Amino acid sequence: MRRKWAAVSAALLVGLATGCAGHAGTAPKATPSGTASSAAPSGSPSGYADMKKKVDAAESAVAAADRDAAGDDDR
């Protein structure tokens, strides 16, 4: 059980570190009103797709850790 929690904690830590690494842990600078990025899809905040990829990767890592921990229970 300790290995499972350690693996989940490590996966969350990696996910958070990866999410904050792109901008040195600080919030991105706000753009002046009326100059919204044209690259952002309508209705989604800027960087949404990138953050979704990171969340999906973190969830995948947690699932892998769960599978690994479940495999260690019978040893």
The first five atom37 places (N, CA, C, CB, O) and aatype in JSON, in Angstrom:
{
  "aatype": [12, 1, 1, 11, 17, 0, 0, 19, 15, 0, 0, 10, 10, 19, 7, 10, 0, 16, 7, 4, 0, 7, 8, 0, 7, 16, 0, 14, 11, 0, 16, 14, 15, 7, 16, 0, 15, 15, 0, 0, 14, 15, 7, 15, 14, 15, 7, 18, 0, 3, 12, 11, 11, 11, 19, 3, 0, 0, 6, 15, 0, 19, 0, 0, 0, 3, 1, 3, 0, 0, 7, 3, 3, 3, 1],
  "atom_mask": [
    [1, 1, 1, 1, 1],
    [1, 1, 1, 1, 1],
    [1, 1, 1, 1, 1],
    [1, 1, 1, 1, 1],
    [1, 1, 1, 1, 1],
    [1, 1, 1, 1, 1],
    [1, 1, 1, 1, 1],
    [1, 1, 1, 1, 1],
    [1, 1, 1, 1, 1],
    [1, 1, 1, 1, 1],
    [1, 1, 1, 1, 1],
    [1, 1, 1, 1, 1],
    [1, 1, 1, 1, 1],
    [1, 1, 1, 1, 1],
    [1, 1, 1, 0, 1],
    [1, 1, 1, 1, 1],
    [1, 1, 1, 1, 1],
    [1, 1, 1, 1, 1],
    [1, 1, 1, 0, 1],
    [1, 1, 1, 1, 1],
    [1, 1, 1, 1, 1],
    [1, 1, 1, 0, 1],
    [1, 1, 1, 1, 1],
    [1, 1, 1, 1, 1],
    [1, 1, 1, 0, 1],
    [1, 1, 1, 1, 1],
    [1, 1, 1, 1, 1],
    [1, 1, 1, 1, 1],
    [1, 1, 1, 1, 1],
    [1, 1, 1, 1, 1],
    [1, 1, 1, 1, 1],
    [1, 1, 1, 1, 1],
    [1, 1, 1, 1, 1],
    [1, 1, 1, 0, 1],
    [1, 1, 1, 1, 1],
    [1, 1, 1, 1, 1],
    [1, 1, 1, 1, 1],
    [1, 1, 1, 1, 1],
    [1, 1, 1, 1, 1],
    [1, 1, 1, 1, 1],
    [1, 1, 1, 1, 1],
    [1, 1, 1, 1, 1],
    [1, 1, 1, 0, 1],
    [1, 1, 1, 1, 1],
    [1, 1, 1, 1, 1],
    [1, 1, 1, 1, 1],
    [1, 1, 1, 0, 1],
    [1, 1, 1, 1, 1],
    [1, 1, 1, 1, 1],
    [1, 1, 1, 1, 1],
    [1, 1, 1, 1, 1],
    [1, 1, 1, 1, 1],
    [1, 1, 1, 1, 1],
    [1, 1, 1, 1, 1],
    [1, 1, 1, 1, 1],
    [1, 1, 1, 1, 1],
    [1, 1, 1, 1, 1],
    [1, 1, 1, 1, 1],
    [1, 1, 1, 1, 1],
    [1, 1, 1, 1, 1],
    [1, 1, 1, 1, 1],
    [1, 1, 1, 1, 1],
    [1, 1, 1, 1, 1],
    [1, 1, 1, 1, 1],
    [1, 1, 1, 1, 1],
    [1, 1, 1, 1, 1],
    [1, 1, 1, 1, 1],
    [1, 1, 1, 1, 1],
    [1, 1, 1, 1, 1],
    [1, 1, 1, 1, 1],
    [1, 1, 1, 0, 1],
    [1, 1, 1, 1, 1],
    [1, 1, 1, 1, 1],
    [1, 1, 1, 1, 1],
    [1, 1, 1, 1, 1]
  ],
  "atom_positions": [
    [[0.82, -1.19, 0.0], [0.0, 0.0, 0.0], [0.87, 1.26, 0.0], [-0.94, -0.01, 1.21], [0.53, 2.26, -0.63]],
    [[2.0, 1.19, 0.71], [2.9, 2.35, 0.74], [3.48, 2.63, -0.63], [4.03, 2.13, 1.75], [3.65, 3.78, -1.01]],
    [[3.78, 1.57, -1.38], [4.33, 1.76, -2.72], [3.31, 2.44, -3.63], [4.76, 0.41, -3.33], [3.65, 3.29, -4.45]],
    [[2.06, 2.05, -3.47], [1.0, 2.65, -4.3], [0.91, 4.15, -4.02], [-0.37, 1.97, -4.02], [0.87, 4.95, -4.95]],
    [[0.88, 4.51, -2.76], [0.77, 5.94, -2.42], [2.03, 6.69, -2.85], [0.54, 6.12, -0.91], [1.96, 7.84, -3.28]],
    [[3.18, 6.05, -2.73], [4.41, 6.69, -3.16], [4.41, 6.91, -4.66], [5.63, 5.85, -2.75], [4.84, 7.96, -5.15]],
    [[3.91, 5.92, -5.41], [3.86, 6.05, -6.86], [2.87, 7.14, -7.28], [3.47, 4.72, -7.51], [3.15, 7.92, -8.19]],
    [[1.72, 7.19, -6.62], [0.72, 8.22, -6.93], [1.27, 9.6, -6.59], [-0.6, 7.95, -6.15], [1.1, 10.54, -7.35]],
    [[1.93, 9.71, -5.46], [2.51, 10.99, -5.06], [3.59, 11.43, -6.04], [3.1, 10.9, -3.65], [3.67, 12.61, -6.4]],
    [[4.41, 10.49, -6.47], [5.47, 10.83, -7.44], [4.86, 11.27, -8.76], [6.4, 9.63, -7.65], [5.35, 12.21, -9.38]],
    [[3.8, 10.59, -9.2], [3.16, 10.96, -10.47], [2.55, 12.36, -10.38], [2.07, 9.93, -10.84], [2.65, 13.15, -11.32]],
    [[1.93, 12.67, -9.26], [1.36, 14.01, -9.08], [2.45, 15.07, -9.04], [0.52, 14.07, -7.8], [2.3, 16.15, -9.61]],
    [[3.54, 14.78, -8.37], [4.64, 15.72, -8.29], [5.23, 15.99, -9.67], [5.73, 15.2, -7.34], [5.53, 17.13, -10.02]],
    [[5.4, 14.93, -10.46], [5.92, 15.09, -11.82], [4.96, 15.92, -12.65], [6.17, 13.71, -12.48], [5.37, 16.8, -13.4]],
    [[3.66, 15.64, -12.52], [2.66, 16.4, -13.27], [2.66, 17.87, -12.91], [0.0, 0.0, 0.0], [2.59, 18.73, -13.79]],
    [[2.74, 18.16, -11.64], [2.77, 19.56, -11.21], [4.06, 20.25, -11.65], [2.62, 19.65, -9.69], [4.03, 21.41, -12.08]],
    [[5.17, 19.55, -11.54], [6.44, 20.15, -11.95], [6.44, 20.41, -13.45], [7.61, 19.23, -11.58], [6.94, 21.44, -13.9]],
    [[5.88, 19.49, -14.21], [5.81, 19.67, -15.66], [4.89, 20.83, -16.01], [5.34, 18.39, -16.34], [5.18, 21.61, -16.91]],
    [[3.79, 20.93, -15.32], [2.83, 22.0, -15.59], [3.38, 23.38, -15.28], [0.0, 0.0, 0.0], [3.02, 24.35, -15.95]],
    [[4.23, 23.49, -14.29], [4.77, 24.79, -13.9], [6.1, 25.11, -14.57], [4.93, 24.84, -12.41], [6.56, 26.25, -14.5]],
    [[6.72, 24.14, -15.2], [8.05, 24.34, -15.76], [8.06, 25.29, -16.95], [8.63, 23.01, -16.19], [9.05, 25.98, -17.18]],
    [[6.98, 25.36, -17.7], [6.94, 26.19, -18.89], [7.04, 27.68, -18.62], [0.0, 0.0, 0.0], [7.45, 28.43, -19.5]],
    [[6.68, 28.1, -17.44], [6.71, 29.53, -17.15], [7.34, 29.81, -15.79], [5.3, 30.1, -17.18], [6.98, 30.77, -15.12]],
    [[8.27, 29.0, -15.4], [9.07, 29.18, -14.18], [8.21, 29.31, -12.93], [9.95, 30.4, -14.32], [8.62, 29.97, -11.97]],
    [[7.02, 28.7, -12.92], [6.18, 28.7, -11.74], [5.41, 29.97, -11.51], [0.0, 0.0, 0.0], [4.74, 30.1, -10.49]],
    [[5.48, 30.92, -12.43], [4.74, 32.16, -12.27], [3.59, 32.21, -13.26], [5.66, 33.37, -12.47], [3.6, 31.51, -14.27]],
    [[2.62, 33.01, -12.96], [1.47, 33.15, -13.85], [1.89, 33.89, -15.12], [0.31, 33.89, -13.15], [2.72, 34.8, -15.06]],
    [[1.33, 33.51, -16.26], [1.67, 34.22, -17.49], [1.17, 35.67, -17.44], [1.08, 33.5, -18.7], [0.19, 35.97, -16.77]],
    [[1.86, 36.54, -18.15], [1.47, 37.94, -18.17], [0.13, 38.09, -18.89], [2.55, 38.8, -18.84], [-0.1, 37.47, -19.93]],
    [[-0.72, 38.91, -18.34], [-2.03, 39.14, -18.93], [-1.88, 40.0, -20.18], [-2.99, 39.8, -17.91], [-1.07, 40.93, -20.22]],
    [[-2.68, 39.7, -21.18], [-2.68, 40.52, -22.39], [-3.67, 41.66, -22.19], [-3.04, 39.68, -23.67], [-4.67, 41.48, -21.5]],
    [[-3.41, 42.8, -22.75], [-4.35, 43.9, -22.63], [-5.71, 43.5, -23.21], [-3.81, 45.15, -23.34], [-5.78, 42.71, -24.15]],
    [[-6.77, 44.04, -22.65], [-8.11, 43.66, -23.11], [-8.28, 44.06, -24.57], [-9.2, 44.32, -22.24], [-7.8, 45.1, -25.02]],
    [[-8.99, 43.19, -25.29], [-9.24, 43.45, -26.69], [-8.18, 42.88, -27.6], [0.0, 0.0, 0.0], [-8.3, 42.97, -28.82]],
    [[-7.12, 42.28, -27.03], [-6.08, 41.68, -27.86], [-5.95, 40.21, -27.56], [-4.74, 42.39, -27.65], [-4.85, 39.7, -27.36]],
    [[-7.07, 39.53, -27.51], [-7.06, 38.1, -27.22], [-6.33, 37.34, -28.33], [-8.5, 37.56, -27.07], [-6.35, 37.75, -29.49]],
    [[-5.71, 36.28, -27.97], [-4.95, 35.48, -28.92], [-5.89, 34.86, -29.95], [-4.14, 34.4, -28.21], [-6.9, 34.27, -29.58]],
    [[-5.56, 34.98, -31.22], [-6.4, 34.4, -32.26], [-6.16, 32.9, -32.37], [-6.13, 35.08, -33.59], [-6.95, 32.21, -33.02]],
    [[-5.09, 32.38, -31.75], [-4.79, 30.95, -31.83], [-5.65, 30.13, -30.88], [-3.32, 30.7, -31.53], [-5.81, 28.93, -31.07]],
    [[-6.2, 30.76, -29.85], [-7.02, 30.04, -28.88], [-8.39, 29.72, -29.47], [-7.17, 30.86, -27.58], [-9.02, 30.59, -30.09]],
    [[-8.86, 28.49, -29.28], [-10.18, 28.15, -29.79], [-11.27, 28.93, -29.06], [-10.43, 26.66, -29.66], [-11.1, 29.31, -27.9]],
    [[-12.34, 29.17, -29.73], [-13.44, 29.93, -29.15], [-14.0, 29.19, -27.94], [-14.55, 30.17, -30.19], [-14.32, 28.01, -28.03]],
    [[-14.13, 29.87, -26.83], [-14.69, 29.29, -25.61], [-13.68, 28.57, -24.74], [0.0, 0.0, 0.0], [-14.04, 28.17, -23.63]],
    [[-12.45, 28.4, -25.18], [-11.43, 27.74, -24.38], [-10.33, 28.74, -24.04], [-10.84, 26.52, -25.13], [-9.91, 29.52, -24.89]],
    [[-9.86, 28.71, -22.8], [-8.78, 29.61, -22.43], [-7.48, 29.25, -23.14], [-8.57, 29.58, -20.93], [-7.3, 28.13, -23.61]],
    [[-6.59, 30.21, -23.23], [-5.29, 30.01, -23.86], [-4.52, 28.92, -23.12], [-4.47, 31.33, -23.87], [-4.49, 28.91, -21.89]],
    [[-3.92, 28.01, -23.85], [-3.14, 26.94, -23.25], [-3.96, 25.75, -22.79], [0.0, 0.0, 0.0], [-3.42, 24.84, -22.17]],
    [[-5.24, 25.76, -23.09], [-6.13, 24.68, -22.63], [-5.7, 23.32, -23.2], [-7.58, 24.98, -23.02], [-5.63, 22.34, -22.46]],
    [[-5.42, 23.26, -24.49], [-5.07, 21.99, -25.13], [-3.78, 21.43, -24.54], [-4.92, 22.18, -26.65], [-3.68, 20.23, -24.3]],
    [[-2.79, 22.3, -24.31], [-1.53, 21.86, -23.74], [-1.74, 21.32, -22.32], [-0.52, 23.0, -23.74], [-1.17, 20.29, -21.96]],
    [[-2.54, 22.01, -21.53], [-2.79, 21.57, -20.16], [-3.57, 20.26, -20.15], [-3.56, 22.66, -19.38], [-3.34, 19.41, -19.28]],
    [[-4.48, 20.08, -21.1], [-5.23, 18.84, -21.18], [-4.3, 17.67, -21.46], [-6.32, 18.93, -22.27], [-4.46, 16.59, -20.89]],
    [[-3.32, 17.88, -22.34], [-2.33, 16.83, -22.63], [-1.57, 16.47, -21.36], [-1.36, 17.3, -23.73], [-1.31, 15.29, -21.1]],
    [[-1.2, 17.47, -20.58], [-0.45, 17.22, -19.34], [-1.3, 16.47, -18.32], [0.03, 18.55, -18.74], [-0.8, 15.57, -17.64]],
    [[-2.56, 16.82, -18.22], [-3.47, 16.13, -17.3], [-3.64, 14.68, -17.74], [-4.85, 16.84, -17.23], [-3.6, 13.77, -16.92]],
    [[-3.83, 14.47, -19.04], [-3.97, 13.11, -19.56], [-2.71, 12.28, -19.26], [-4.25, 13.14, -21.07], [-2.81, 11.11, -18.9]],
    [[-1.55, 12.88, -19.42], [-0.29, 12.18, -19.14], [-0.18, 11.83, -17.66], [0.91, 13.04, -19.58], [0.28, 10.74, -17.31]],
    [[-0.59, 12.75, -16.79], [-0.54, 12.49, -15.35], [-1.51, 11.38, -14.97], [-0.86, 13.77, -14.55], [-1.18, 10.52, -14.15]],
    [[-2.71, 11.39, -15.56], [-3.68, 10.34, -15.27], [-3.17, 8.98, -15.75], [-5.03, 10.65, -15.93], [-3.39, 7.97, -15.1]],
    [[-2.5, 8.97, -16.89], [-1.93, 7.74, -17.41], [-0.85, 7.22, -16.48], [-1.36, 7.97, -18.82], [-0.75, 6.01, -16.24]],
    [[-0.03, 8.13, -15.95], [1.02, 7.73, -15.01], [0.43, 7.16, -13.74], [1.92, 8.92, -14.69], [0.96, 6.19, -13.19]],
    [[-0.65, 7.74, -13.26], [-1.31, 7.23, -12.04], [-1.88, 5.84, -12.31], [-2.44, 8.2, -11.57], [-1.75, 4.95, -11.47]],
    [[-2.5, 5.65, -13.48], [-3.05, 4.34, -13.82], [-1.94, 3.3, -13.91], [-3.82, 4.41, -15.15], [-2.11, 2.17, -13.45]],
    [[-0.81, 3.67, -14.49], [0.33, 2.75, -14.57], [0.85, 2.41, -13.17], [1.46, 3.36, -15.43], [1.21, 1.27, -12.9]],
    [[0.88, 3.4, -12.3], [1.33, 3.17, -10.93], [0.37, 2.23, -10.2], [1.46, 4.5, -10.16], [0.79, 1.37, -9.44]],
    [[-0.92, 2.41, -10.44], [-1.92, 1.52, -9.84], [-1.72, 0.08, -10.32], [-3.34, 2.0, -10.17], [-1.77, -0.86, -9.52]],
    [[-1.5, -0.09, -11.62], [-1.28, -1.43, -12.17], [-0.02, -2.03, -11.56], [-1.18, -1.39, -13.71], [0.0, -3.21, -11.21]],
    [[1.03, -1.24, -11.45], [2.27, -1.72, -10.88], [2.09, -2.11, -9.41], [3.37, -0.66, -11.02], [2.59, -3.15, -8.97]],
    [[1.38, -1.28, -8.68], [1.15, -1.58, -7.26], [0.29, -2.82, -7.09], [0.48, -0.38, -6.57], [0.52, -3.61, -6.18]],
    [[-0.68, -3.0, -7.97], [-1.54, -4.18, -7.89], [-0.73, -5.45, -8.19], [-2.72, -4.05, -8.87], [-1.0, -6.51, -7.63]],
    [[0.25, -5.32, -9.07], [1.09, -6.47, -9.38], [2.04, -6.83, -8.25], [0.0, 0.0, 0.0], [2.47, -7.98, -8.15]],
    [[2.36, -5.89, -7.39], [3.27, -6.14, -6.27], [2.55, -6.75, -5.06], [3.94, -4.85, -5.85], [3.21, -7.28, -4.17]],
    [[1.22, -6.69, -5.03], [0.48, -7.19, -3.88], [0.62, -8.7, -3.67], [-0.98, -6.85, -4.03], [0.54, -9.18, -2.54]],
    [[0.82, -9.45, -4.76], [0.88, -10.89, -4.64], [2.29, -11.44, -4.38], [0.33, -11.51, -5.87], [2.47, -12.65, -4.35]],
    [[3.25, -10.59, -4.21], [4.63, -11.04, -3.98], [4.89, -11.29, -2.52], [5.62, -10.02, -4.5], [6.0, -11.68, -2.15]]
  ]
}
